[in-house]
Amino acid sequence: MNLSQNKKDEIQKKKIKINKDLNETMNRVRDLDRKINEDVKKINHQVALYTIGRFVNDIKEKYKNIPEIIEYIENVKDDILKNLNDFISDKSAKLSTPILFSWMKEVPFKKYEVNIIVDNSKLKGAPVIIEQNPTYQNLFGRIEKEAQFGVLSTDFTMIRSGSLHKANNGFLVIPVEELFRNIFSWDSLKMSLRDKKIIIEEASERLGFITTKGLKPEPISLNVKVILIGLPYHYSILYNLDTDFKKLFKVKADYDLSMKRTNANIKKFASFICTLCLKENLNHLKASAVAEVIEHGLRLSEDKNKISTRFADIADIITEANFYSKQENQKYIDSRHIKRAIDEKYYRSNLVQEKI
């Protein structure tokens, strides 16, 4: 259809006006949408602040004397308010995430978890920890890693405590011979006692062998009494060859192999027998059997006025006597069971006397 030039110009003017009106309308829609989003965000912020406010205030009141916790709670509150969308369920977003790569996404709420590495809330008195296997990780803790499709990953929830953390503000007992068998443990223990802090890190990282990026937990203040148990020659080796040993371990205590034969010590000896039976689930001893064990303790000390404190040997006799009593379906260990255990032990170890 042929139009005159005037008609074409008129149509073009109307088109320009319509486009202008359309652009203005779209701008107004965008402004309204932006305002609505801001209003919704503001309402969500107010609702969230009201919802978590009382919990935050309760925690801050409870730990008002610990500035670090107050600062942490404030940071958590601010982070929650900044990331309110993570707390609003969106089913379509969950369905659109491929299952294969969903594990790679950061779990939104994991950062708000608390990793309690030591809980002594139910403990009465100072903690006493006996570490029979003083490896580096058992003493100083570790940072665990998990493998996902061949990729190792970790986070603060995988930080694990060691014996030093559990014994902090208390006592840590270590067999010194086992300590020497574990590489890095002795030098690292001296360093922690000297600096009075515990650092959780890989042993190879401390030597500079690992350069990969990882977690760096904050050092923890250390206040602990370490008790090393060993033989006299262990003490001599450390005292003469390790200059740090004299500074860190100033108190030496010798353990006697016998104690005076007093009524109080006899009662303690009987208490040890009862505790052993309860701990090892053994038959309890009759009074005559307890007397036989005490008599055997006198013979081991080779002094009628002293009782032997070689409790390992005493425990072996009671354990063997327990076997004989259960073999006879007896409820208690009798004196004859103790005598049989002593005689059998003597018979097994008197080859030299027989040869002579």
C-alpha positions as CSV (number, residue, x, y, z in Angstrom):
1,M,0.0,0.0,0.0
2,N,1.4,3.4,-1.0
3,L,1.4,6.1,1.7
4,S,2.1,9.7,1.3
5,Q,5.2,11.1,2.9
6,N,3.2,13.1,5.4
7,K,1.4,10.0,6.5
8,K,4.7,8.2,6.9
9,D,6.1,11.0,9.0
10,E,3.0,11.0,11.2
11,I,3.3,7.2,11.8
12,Q,7.0,7.6,12.6
13,K,6.2,10.4,15.2
14,K,3.6,8.2,16.8
15,K,6.1,5.3,16.9
16,I,8.7,7.4,18.6
17,K,6.2,8.6,21.1
18,I,5.0,5.1,21.8
19,N,8.6,3.9,22.3
20,K,9.3,6.8,24.6
21,D,6.1,6.1,26.7
22,L,7.0,2.4,26.7
23,N,10.5,3.1,28.0
24,E,9.2,5.4,30.7
25,T,6.7,2.8,31.7
26,M,9.4,0.1,31.9
27,N,11.6,2.4,33.9
28,R,8.8,3.0,36.3
29,V,8.1,-0.7,36.5
30,R,11.8,-1.4,37.3
31,D,11.8,1.4,39.9
32,L,8.7,-0.1,41.5
33,D,10.2,-3.6,41.4
34,R,13.4,-2.3,43.0
35,K,11.4,-0.5,45.6
36,I,9.3,-3.6,46.3
37,N,12.5,-5.7,46.6
38,E,14.0,-3.2,49.0
39,D,10.8,-3.1,51.1
40,V,10.7,-6.9,51.1
41,K,14.3,-7.1,52.1
42,K,13.7,-4.5,54.8
43,I,10.8,-6.4,56.2
44,N,12.7,-9.7,56.1
45,H,15.6,-7.9,57.9
46,Q,13.2,-6.6,60.6
47,V,11.5,-10.0,61.0
48,A,14.9,-11.9,61.1
49,L,16.3,-9.4,63.6
50,Y,13.2,-9.8,65.8
51,T,13.4,-13.6,65.5
52,I,17.1,-14.0,66.4
53,G,17.3,-11.0,68.6
54,R,16.2,-12.7,71.8
55,F,18.5,-15.7,71.2
56,V,21.5,-13.4,70.5
57,N,20.8,-11.3,73.6
58,D,20.5,-14.4,75.8
59,I,23.9,-15.7,74.6
60,K,25.5,-12.3,75.0
61,E,24.2,-12.0,78.5
62,K,25.4,-15.5,79.4
63,Y,28.9,-14.9,78.1
64,K,29.2,-11.2,78.8
65,N,32.5,-11.6,80.5
66,I,34.1,-13.2,77.5
67,P,34.7,-10.5,74.8
68,E,35.7,-13.1,72.1
69,I,32.3,-14.8,72.3
70,I,30.4,-11.5,72.2
71,E,32.4,-10.5,69.1
72,Y,31.7,-13.8,67.5
73,I,28.0,-13.7,68.2
74,E,27.8,-10.2,66.7
75,N,29.5,-11.4,63.5
76,V,27.2,-14.4,63.3
77,K,24.1,-12.1,63.6
78,D,25.4,-9.7,60.9
79,D,26.2,-12.6,58.6
80,I,22.7,-14.1,59.0
81,L,21.1,-10.7,58.2
82,K,23.3,-10.3,55.1
83,N,22.5,-13.8,53.8
84,L,18.7,-14.1,54.6
85,N,18.1,-15.7,51.2
86,D,19.9,-18.8,52.4
87,F,17.3,-19.2,55.1
88,I,14.4,-18.8,52.7
89,S,13.5,-22.1,51.0
90,D,13.6,-22.2,47.2
91,K,12.6,-25.5,45.8
92,S,13.3,-24.5,42.2
93,A,16.9,-23.6,43.0
94,K,17.4,-27.0,44.6
95,L,16.0,-28.9,41.6
96,S,18.1,-26.9,39.2
97,T,21.4,-27.9,40.9
98,P,23.0,-31.0,39.2
99,I,23.3,-33.8,41.7
100,L,26.8,-34.6,40.6
101,F,28.1,-31.1,41.6
102,S,25.9,-30.4,44.5
103,W,28.5,-31.6,47.0
104,M,30.9,-28.9,45.7
105,K,28.6,-26.1,46.8
106,E,29.2,-24.7,50.3
107,V,26.6,-25.9,52.8
108,P,25.0,-22.6,53.8
109,F,24.5,-23.4,57.5
110,K,27.7,-25.3,58.1
111,K,29.6,-22.1,58.9
112,Y,27.3,-21.4,61.8
113,E,28.1,-24.8,63.5
114,V,30.3,-24.9,66.6
115,N,33.1,-27.5,66.8
116,I,33.5,-28.4,70.5
117,I,36.9,-30.1,70.6
118,V,36.9,-30.5,74.4
119,D,34.0,-30.7,76.8
120,N,34.9,-30.8,80.5
121,S,31.5,-29.4,81.7
122,K,30.6,-32.6,83.6
123,L,34.1,-33.0,85.1
124,K,34.7,-32.5,88.8
125,G,38.1,-31.2,89.6
126,A,41.1,-30.9,87.3
127,P,41.3,-33.2,84.3
128,V,43.8,-36.1,84.5
129,I,44.6,-37.6,81.1
130,I,46.8,-40.7,80.7
131,E,48.2,-40.9,77.1
132,Q,49.5,-44.5,76.5
133,N,50.1,-43.8,72.8
134,P,51.7,-40.3,72.6
135,T,51.9,-39.9,68.8
136,Y,52.1,-36.4,67.5
137,Q,48.4,-36.3,66.5
138,N,47.2,-37.9,69.7
139,L,49.1,-35.2,71.7
140,F,48.5,-32.1,69.6
141,G,45.3,-32.9,67.7
142,R,44.8,-33.0,63.9
143,I,42.8,-31.6,61.0
144,E,40.9,-34.3,59.3
145,K,40.2,-34.4,55.6
146,E,37.6,-36.1,53.5
147,A,37.7,-37.2,49.9
148,Q,35.0,-36.3,47.4
149,F,35.5,-37.6,43.9
150,G,39.3,-37.7,44.4
151,V,39.4,-34.2,45.9
152,L,40.6,-33.7,49.5
153,S,38.7,-31.0,51.4
154,T,38.5,-29.9,55.1
155,D,36.9,-27.2,57.2
156,F,36.9,-26.1,60.9
157,T,34.4,-28.8,61.8
158,M,37.1,-31.4,61.1
159,I,39.5,-30.0,63.7
160,R,40.1,-32.7,66.4
161,S,41.7,-32.2,69.8
162,G,44.7,-34.0,71.3
163,S,45.6,-35.1,74.8
164,L,47.1,-31.7,75.6
165,H,43.8,-30.0,74.9
166,K,41.9,-32.5,77.1
167,A,44.4,-32.1,79.9
168,N,44.6,-28.3,79.8
169,N,44.4,-26.8,83.3
170,G,45.0,-30.2,84.6
171,F,47.5,-33.1,84.4
172,L,48.9,-35.2,81.5
173,V,50.6,-38.5,82.3
174,I,52.9,-40.0,79.5
175,P,55.1,-43.1,79.5
176,V,58.4,-41.6,78.5
177,E,59.6,-44.7,76.6
178,E,56.5,-44.5,74.4
179,L,57.1,-40.8,73.9
180,F,60.6,-41.4,72.5
181,R,59.3,-44.0,70.0
182,N,57.1,-41.3,68.3
183,I,58.9,-38.9,66.0
184,F,58.3,-35.2,66.5
185,S,56.4,-35.8,69.8
186,W,59.2,-35.0,72.3
187,D,60.5,-31.8,70.6
188,S,57.0,-30.6,69.9
189,L,56.0,-31.2,73.5
190,K,59.0,-29.2,74.8
191,M,58.1,-26.4,72.4
192,S,54.5,-26.3,73.6
193,L,55.5,-26.3,77.3
194,R,58.1,-23.6,76.7
195,D,55.8,-21.3,74.7
196,K,52.7,-22.2,76.8
197,K,50.5,-22.7,73.8
198,I,49.1,-25.5,71.6
199,I,49.3,-25.3,67.9
200,I,47.3,-27.7,65.7
201,E,49.2,-28.4,62.5
202,E,50.6,-31.2,60.5
203,A,54.0,-32.5,61.7
204,S,55.4,-32.2,58.2
205,E,54.0,-28.7,57.9
206,R,56.0,-27.7,61.0
207,L,59.2,-28.8,59.3
208,G,58.2,-26.9,56.1
209,F,57.6,-30.0,53.9
210,I,54.0,-29.1,53.0
211,T,53.2,-25.8,51.2
212,T,49.6,-26.5,50.3
213,K,47.0,-24.1,51.5
214,G,45.1,-25.3,54.6
215,L,43.5,-24.3,57.9
216,K,45.5,-22.4,60.5
217,P,43.7,-22.8,63.8
218,E,44.5,-20.1,66.4
219,P,47.0,-21.2,69.1
220,I,45.4,-22.1,72.4
221,S,46.9,-21.1,75.7
222,L,48.4,-24.0,77.6
223,N,48.5,-24.5,81.4
224,V,49.2,-28.1,82.2
225,K,51.4,-30.3,84.5
226,V,53.1,-33.0,82.5
227,I,54.1,-36.2,84.4
228,L,56.6,-38.5,82.6
229,I,56.8,-42.1,83.9
230,G,59.9,-44.1,83.2
231,L,62.8,-46.0,84.6
232,P,65.8,-44.3,86.4
233,Y,68.1,-44.6,83.3
234,H,65.5,-42.7,81.3
235,Y,65.8,-39.8,83.7
236,S,69.6,-40.0,83.6
237,I,69.7,-39.9,79.8
238,L,67.4,-36.9,79.6
239,Y,69.1,-35.1,82.5
240,N,72.5,-35.5,81.0
241,L,71.8,-35.1,77.3
242,D,68.8,-32.8,77.0
243,T,69.4,-29.2,78.3
244,D,65.7,-28.3,78.0
245,F,64.7,-31.3,80.3
246,K,66.2,-29.7,83.3
247,K,64.3,-26.4,82.8
248,L,60.9,-28.0,82.0
249,F,60.9,-31.0,84.4
250,K,62.3,-29.8,87.7
251,V,60.7,-32.3,90.1
252,K,61.8,-35.9,90.3
253,A,59.9,-38.5,92.3
254,D,61.1,-42.1,92.9
255,Y,58.4,-44.8,93.3
256,D,59.3,-47.3,96.1
257,L,58.9,-51.0,95.5
258,S,57.5,-51.5,99.0
259,M,55.6,-49.7,101.7
260,K,55.4,-49.9,105.5
261,R,53.1,-52.6,106.9
262,T,50.5,-50.5,108.7
263,N,46.8,-50.9,109.1
264,A,46.2,-48.0,106.8
265,N,48.4,-49.4,104.1
266,I,46.8,-52.8,104.5
267,K,43.4,-51.3,103.9
268,K,44.7,-49.5,100.8
269,F,46.1,-52.7,99.6
270,A,42.8,-54.5,100.0
271,S,41.1,-51.5,98.2
272,F,43.5,-52.0,95.3
273,I,42.4,-55.7,95.1
274,C,38.7,-54.8,95.1
275,T,39.3,-52.1,92.4
276,L,41.2,-54.6,90.3
277,C,38.3,-57.1,90.5
278,L,35.7,-54.5,89.5
279,K,37.8,-53.1,86.7
280,E,38.7,-56.4,85.1
281,N,35.4,-58.1,85.9
282,L,37.0,-60.7,88.2
283,N,35.5,-62.7,91.0
284,H,35.9,-61.0,94.3
285,L,38.2,-62.4,97.0
286,K,37.2,-64.0,100.3
287,A,38.8,-62.6,103.4
288,S,41.2,-65.6,103.6
289,A,42.2,-65.0,99.9
290,V,42.9,-61.3,100.7
291,A,45.1,-62.4,103.6
292,E,46.9,-64.8,101.3
293,V,47.6,-62.0,98.8
294,I,48.9,-59.7,101.5
295,E,51.2,-62.5,102.8
296,H,52.5,-62.9,99.3
297,G,53.1,-59.2,99.2
298,L,55.2,-59.5,102.4
299,R,57.3,-62.3,100.8
300,L,57.9,-60.2,97.6
301,S,59.2,-57.3,99.7
302,E,61.5,-59.7,101.7
303,D,60.7,-57.8,104.8
304,K,58.0,-58.8,107.4
305,N,57.5,-55.1,108.2
306,K,56.9,-54.1,104.5
307,I,54.4,-54.9,101.7
308,S,55.4,-55.0,98.1
309,T,54.1,-52.4,95.7
310,R,54.8,-54.5,92.6
311,F,51.1,-54.3,91.8
312,A,51.6,-55.8,88.3
313,D,52.8,-59.0,89.9
314,I,50.0,-59.0,92.4
315,A,47.5,-58.4,89.7
316,D,48.9,-61.4,87.7
317,I,48.4,-63.7,90.7
318,I,44.8,-62.5,91.3
319,T,44.0,-62.9,87.6
320,E,45.3,-66.4,87.5
321,A,43.5,-67.3,90.7
322,N,40.3,-65.9,89.1
323,F,40.7,-68.4,86.2
324,Y,41.0,-71.3,88.6
325,S,37.9,-70.2,90.6
326,K,35.8,-69.9,87.4
327,Q,37.1,-73.2,86.2
328,E,35.5,-74.7,89.4
329,N,32.3,-72.6,88.9
330,Q,33.0,-70.8,92.2
331,K,31.5,-67.4,92.9
332,Y,34.5,-66.1,94.9
333,I,38.2,-66.6,94.9
334,D,39.4,-68.7,97.8
335,S,42.8,-68.8,99.5
336,R,43.5,-72.2,97.8
337,H,43.1,-70.5,94.4
338,I,45.7,-67.8,95.4
339,K,48.1,-70.5,96.7
340,R,47.7,-72.5,93.5
341,A,48.4,-69.4,91.3
342,I,51.5,-68.7,93.4
343,D,52.7,-72.3,93.2
344,E,52.0,-72.6,89.5
345,K,53.9,-69.3,88.8
346,Y,56.9,-70.6,90.9
347,Y,56.8,-73.9,89.1
348,R,56.9,-72.2,85.7
349,S,60.0,-70.1,86.5
350,N,62.2,-72.5,88.7
351,L,64.0,-74.2,85.9
352,V,67.4,-72.9,87.2
353,Q,66.7,-74.3,90.7
354,E,65.7,-77.7,89.2
355,K,68.8,-77.8,87.1
356,I,71.0,-77.1,90.1
